[in-house]
Amino acid sequence: MNKTKLFLMLPLIGMLSCGKAKNEDKATASSGTEVSVTIKGSDTVLPLAQKEAEELMKTNADVSITVVGGGSGVGITAMIDGTTDIAMASRDLKTEEKMKFADKKIEIEEVIIAYDALTVIVNPANKVSKLTREQLEKIFTGEIKNWKEVGGADEKIVAYSRESSSGTYEFFKEEVMDKKNYATDILNLPATGAIVQAVGQTKGAIGYIGLAYETKEVKQLAVSYDQGKTFVEPSIASAKDKSYPISRPLFYMFDKKNADKVKTVVDYALSAEGQKIVGEIGYIPLN
């Protein structure tokens, strides 16, 4: 699997701003007048959106794109506030978010641009190579506190999580932790890259990331959703054939009134060229 090496990206810092200087022109890209599009939100989607923006602007001089991370919640809040054209998200809209959009009479279009295999990682020195969903739940709720309880060394577990504004935080809580609350001593980090860095530097660490963020500095775990009968490692292949149990869609969301403005960006993400980049980054293409 080809993967882009990703570095620490703190939210709202390290903004990718490419192309011509931005303006407030609302014209579409096909009009020959430059259009400026802001994309904000999910750290999981961030490396994909950045790469696609770079490639699109190489061939379309009329489009200027700015991409900012910070978490799905940050992007969706920016959509509610009208400060982004596209929200990147690694989860669906919450009920309260849908209500806020309805209050402002904003009709949201959700477009799936790729799929991700949510990946549980540990330090490479850890001899544990697989965990069940139930074991993961107990680790992140604080019930299991030592690696020896799951077949590892006699060492304290140091669990890292994203912050609550992260779509990955929400998805992990719902799909892996059975909607139970995270332990109070969980270490919350502001960006996915920070989790990779922390787990790679901490012997007893465990965390979760998007598949594209996996590097040699960390070790991915096989996961079982059938009480330990079958363990499957995250990969593009296991996500495609649906044998890996923690897969999820990645979204672009936008105001339907802005459909013309963002059409070039959304169409490129769904195109053969855009979907090729999905695989190159380390996520799962739509087809």
MOPEFEN-V607305 format. One record per pair of residues at least 12 apart in sequence whose C-alpha atoms are under 6 Angstrom apart, sorted by the first residue. I is the first residue (numbers start at 0). J is the second residue. Records with the same first field share a line. If there is no record, write none. Layout:
# MOPEFEN-V607305
I=J / J
This chain:
# MOPEFEN-V607305
1=279
2=280 / 281
3=280
6=192
7=192 / 193
8=192
9=190
10=68 / 69
11=67 / 68 / 69
14=67
15=65 / 66
16=65
18=63
19=63
21=35
27=259 / 260
28=61
33=61 / 62
34=62
35=63 / 64
36=64
37=64 / 65 / 83 / 84
38=66 / 85 / 86
39=66 / 67 / 68 / 74 / 86 / 87
40=68 / 69 / 70 / 71 / 73 / 74 / 86 / 87
41=68 / 70 / 71 / 87 / 88
42=68 / 70
43=209
45=68
70=164 / 165
71=88 / 165 / 166
72=164 / 165
74=86
85=252 / 253
86=251 / 252
87=250 / 251
88=250
89=166 / 249
90=166
106=254 / 255
107=253 / 254 / 255
108=252 / 253 / 255
109=252
110=250 / 251
111=249 / 250
112=249 / 250
113=249 / 283 / 284 / 285
114=247 / 248 / 249 / 283
115=246 / 247 / 282
116=210 / 233 / 238 / 245 / 246
117=208 / 209 / 210 / 245 / 246
118=207 / 208 / 209 / 210
119=206 / 207 / 219 / 220
120=205 / 206 / 207 / 218 / 219 / 220
121=204 / 205 / 217 / 218
122=198 / 199 / 202 / 217 / 218
123=217 / 218
127=151
128=220
129=220 / 221 / 222
130=222
131=222 / 223 / 227
132=175 / 223 / 224
136=176
139=181
140=181 / 182
141=182
144=156
156=203 / 204
157=203 / 204
158=185 / 204 / 205 / 206
159=185 / 186 / 187 / 206
160=187
161=187 / 188
162=187 / 188 / 189
199=216 / 217
211=280 / 281 / 282
231=243
235=283
